[in-house]
């Protein structure tokens, strides 16, 4: 009986994780297509490029 319960819980957990990964992937795709976000300038990017150039 315990094996059946643990198996069902494991399957539900795997299903939940797969659904969350799919939702995250869809959210990332939607963010990549948003033109307003792509045009924003991140101030830290200039500092990162400068420090990267020092090495």
C-alpha positions as CSV (number, residue, x, y, z in Angstrom):
1,X,0.0,0.0,0.0
2,X,2.8,2.4,0.9
3,X,4.5,1.7,-2.5
4,X,1.3,2.7,-4.4
5,X,1.1,6.0,-2.4
6,X,4.8,6.8,-2.9
7,X,4.5,6.0,-6.6
8,X,1.5,8.3,-7.0
9,X,3.2,11.1,-5.1
10,X,6.3,10.7,-7.2
11,X,4.3,10.8,-10.4
12,X,2.4,13.9,-9.3
13,X,5.6,15.6,-8.3
14,X,7.2,14.9,-11.7
15,X,4.1,16.1,-13.5
16,X,4.1,19.3,-11.4
17,X,7.8,19.9,-12.2
18,X,7.2,19.4,-15.9
19,X,4.3,21.8,-15.9
20,X,6.3,24.4,-14.1
21,X,9.2,24.1,-16.5
22,X,6.8,24.4,-19.5
23,X,5.3,27.6,-17.9
24,X,8.7,29.1,-17.3
25,X,9.8,28.3,-20.8
26,X,6.6,30.0,-22.2
27,X,7.2,33.0,-19.9
28,X,10.9,33.4,-21.1
29,X,9.8,33.2,-24.8
30,X,7.2,35.9,-24.1
31,X,9.8,38.1,-22.5
32,X,12.2,37.7,-25.4
33,X,9.5,38.9,-27.9
34,X,8.7,42.0,-25.9
35,X,10.2,44.9,-27.8
36,X,9.9,47.4,-25.0
37,X,12.1,45.2,-22.8
38,X,14.6,44.7,-25.5
39,X,15.1,48.5,-26.0
40,X,15.8,49.2,-22.3
41,X,19.4,49.9,-21.5
42,X,20.9,48.3,-18.4
43,X,23.5,50.7,-16.7
44,X,25.4,47.8,-15.2
45,X,26.1,46.4,-18.7
46,X,28.7,49.2,-19.4
47,X,30.5,48.5,-16.1
48,X,30.5,44.8,-16.9
49,X,31.9,45.3,-20.4
50,X,34.6,47.6,-18.9
51,X,35.6,45.1,-16.2
52,X,35.5,42.3,-18.8
53,X,37.9,44.3,-21.0
54,X,40.4,44.7,-18.2
55,X,41.0,40.9,-18.1
